[in-house]
Amino acid sequence: MGRRAAVIAIIITVIAGVWYYLTIYRPPRRGTDRQQIMRVIASVEKAVEQNRVSGVMEHISEEYQDSQGLNRRAIHRMVLAGARQQRNIDLSVQVPEVEVTGDTARFVAEVQMSVSGGEPEEFSVTGDLQRESGRWMVVSAEGWQGARSAYY
């Protein structure tokens, strides 16, 4: 009887693990790839405006690397420094272009940013994403570096 109970317990554990993975750990893909990418961009925009470091970093890949030599750790430190300053950052992001090729994508965004009600800055951001465990993650971004004044 003890052996049978152990086997049943293992089966229940495996079923629960599969259920957890499919419903909670790996959220289902909703919408087209473009729609999913647009939601990532909107989520990062909102997190920056609300000074929520975790809201930004949940979309930055462990593999992040840009032409300035910044990796995920450097991005985390920069976003954290900006959030600690409690500046009011207002963003307006327009994304005229999203190009998806399999599990990679590239977007171009026109960004207008003002810090603490100051004069708005405009810049163009080009971002590269890849699908990791079913989620689109930013692996590189260029053009945002002009916005460092918001963080330092």
N, C-alpha and C positions, 0 to 999 in steps of 0.2 A: 504494500500500500504506500509506503514512503517513497519508493522509486517512481510510482505512477504520479503521485502528487508533485514530485520534483519536475517530471517531464511536463505536466500540465502547467506548472508555474513558469517554466522556461518558454513554453509556447505562448502563454499570455504575455510574458515580458517582451517577446519578439514582436507580437502583434501590436502591443502598446508602443514599442519603439518605432515601428514602421508608421503607425498612425501619427505619432509625434513628428516624425521627420516630414511626412507628406503634408500635414496640416499646419504645423506651427513653425518648425525650423526652416523649411523651404516654402515660402509663401507661393501660392499658385501664380502663374503668369496671367496677368489680366490685361487685355487690350493688345494692340499691335506693339511691335518693338518701339516704334516712334512714340506712341502714347506712354509707354513705360519710361522711356528716356526723358520725355517732357516732365513726367511726374518726379523723376530724380532731380532734374534741374529746379523745378518749383520747390521741392523739399529742401534743397540746399539753400535756395534764395530765402525761404522762410526762416530756416535755422540761423542764417547769418544775421538777418534782421532782428531775430529774437535773442542773439548772443548765445545760442545753444550749441556748444562745441560738439556734443555727441550727435546732434542732428546733422552736422556737416560731415563728421568723420565716419558715420555709418555708410556713407556713399563713396569713401575714398579707399581704393584698393590697397592691400598690403604691398602690391607691386608698383605703386605710384612712383614715377620718376619723370621729372620735366627737364627742359633744356637748361634751366638755371641751376641744376644739380640738386633740387629739392626732392626729398622722398616723403613718404607718409609721416614719418616722425617729425620732420621739419615743418610740414603743413600743420600737424597737430599742435606743435609749440606756437606757431604763428597765430592760429585760430584761438588758442587758449589765451595768448597775450592780448589779442583784440577783445575777447569776451571780458577779460578782467578789467579793461579800461571802461567798460559800460558805456561806450559811445553809442549814440543813436545812428544806426546805419540804415539808409533807405535805398533799396535797389529797385530798378526797373529792368527786367530782362526780356528781350525779344529774341526768339530763336527761329530765324528764317530758314535754317538748313540743318537737316539731320540725315546722315547717310549711314545705312546699316548694311554690313556685309557679314553674313553668318553670325558669329558670336562676338564681332567687334563692331564698333560704331564711331562716328565722328560727328560732332555738332559745331556749329558756329553760332555764337550768341552776341548780340549787341547789348551792352550793359551800360546803364546810367546809374551812378552811385553818388549819393551825398552823405557826408558824415556830419552828424550833429547840426543839421540844417545848413551846412556850408554850401559853397558853390558846387554844383554837380560836375562830376568827372565822367567822361564817356570813353569806353574802350571796347575792343572786340576780343572775345575769348573763343579759342578753338580748343575743344576737349575731345579726348579719346577715351572710349569706354570699352570694357569687355564684360561678357556675361560670366559671372562666377557663381556657381551653385544656384543658377536660375535667376540671379539678380544682376542688373547693370551696375557696374562699379567704374568710377573714374580712375584711369591709369596714368593719365597725363593731361595737363591743361596749360595753354600758353595764352598770353595776352592779359591775364588778370594781375600780373606782377606789378602793373602800374597802380594798382589799388592798394599797395602795401601801406600807404599812409593811413588807411583805416585800422591797421593792426599795430603800427609802431608810433 
